Amino acid sequence: MPKPIIRPPATVAVSSSLRDARKRRGIGLRRLAEKIGVHPATLSAWELGIKVVPETAVARVLGYLRVESVEYDRVMALAPHVGDANLVDQSDPQLGHLLWTYEQLSSRVVEWAPSCIPELLRTRAYAERALDKAVMQDDRRDMELLSREVRQQALNDGSRRYVFVIADQALCGMDDLHREQIEHLRAVAQLKHVTVRFVPPAETALKSIGAFTLFEDRSEPIAVMLRHHHCNTYLTDRKILSRYHDTARVLLRRALNEPAAADALGANALIRGS
């Protein structure tokens, strides 16, 4: 079986933007290809991120589709970097867009959360409180909540596997909101396509590993995301992917694999918080 295609982050961002812009205008692929003077198969490969789209072609497509200037500038800023293996994504208006696209390309998503509950597993009330404590503008806060809800719908539909490895310190707290969140974790862990594992307090060395989300297709890594306060970093360099893939396997081996572990760790967290 051939290995999955590793699509660089800027390639994914540009190709999905071209496809979305075309669909918003209600124009068929063959018609657009004819208008910009390329073969339909070529345009299809550009939109799927299988083939690198030239910067001049990006401008031609966006110009024909008459996208708004803000979107035009955003996509054109990415166009020179479509061949780069790594990308620092600072596009606040499209917060979560590249993340969501990589999830759609994946058959499995592995997330390591050393200090807080993963976004996909948060209740809305818990997510709102976490964002209230964060330093960010209201429009970005709203975009974060919307992105979380869209991704949660995908998690619930069972189209791909999700694996969450959570450090015990992420469960600290003792108020009613936190107890509700713990109950939600237990419920999600019962889904057949979702695995939730917990790193016990004894595994302190693992907590020095920064948070990351690994995207896999057919058990092969295709991208990894590192989340920062003002941006997300996406990495597709093969050596880096291999290291994160190995790290994810270590985390899974050393975490508790019973969903019921949430009971014990959650109880310990509540005791420590009292």
Stockholm file with secondary structure:
# STOCKHOLM 1.0

chainA/1-274         MPKPIIRPPATVAVSSSLRDARKRRGIGLRRLAEKIGVHPATLSAWELGIKVVPETAVARVLGYLRVESVEYDRVMALAPHVGDANLVDQSDPQLGHLLWTYEQLSSRVVEWAPSCIPELLRTRAYAERALDKAVMQDDRRDMELLSREVRQQALNDGSRRYVFVIADQALCGMDDLHREQIEHLRAVAQLKHVTVRFVPPAETALKSIGAFTLFEDRSEPIAVMLRHHHCNTYLTDRKILSRYHDTARVLLRRALNEPAAADALGANALIRGS
#=GR chainA/1-274 SS CCCCCCCCHHHHHHHHHHHHHHHHHTCCHHHHHHHHTSCHHHHHHHHHTSSCCCHHHHHHHHHHHTCCHHHHHHHHHHGGGTTCSEEEECCGGGTTHHHHHHHHHCSEEEEEESSSCCGGGCCHHHHHHHHHHSCCCHHHHHHHHHHHHHHHHHHHHTSSEEEEEEEGGGGCCCSHHHHHHHHHHHHHTTSTTEEEEEECTTCGGGGGSCCEEEEEETTEEEEEEEECSSCEEEECCHHHHHHHHHHHHHHHHHSBCCTTHHHHHHHHHHHHHC
#=GC SS_cons         CCCCCCCCHHHHHHHHHHHHHHHHHTCCHHHHHHHHTSCHHHHHHHHHTSSCCCHHHHHHHHHHHTCCHHHHHHHHHHGGGTTCSEEEECCGGGTTHHHHHHHHHCSEEEEEESSSCCGGGCCHHHHHHHHHHSCCCHHHHHHHHHHHHHHHHHHHHTSSEEEEEEEGGGGCCCSHHHHHHHHHHHHHTTSTTEEEEEECTTCGGGGGSCCEEEEEETTEEEEEEEECSSCEEEECCHHHHHHHHHHHHHHHHHSBCCTTHHHHHHHHHHHHHC
//
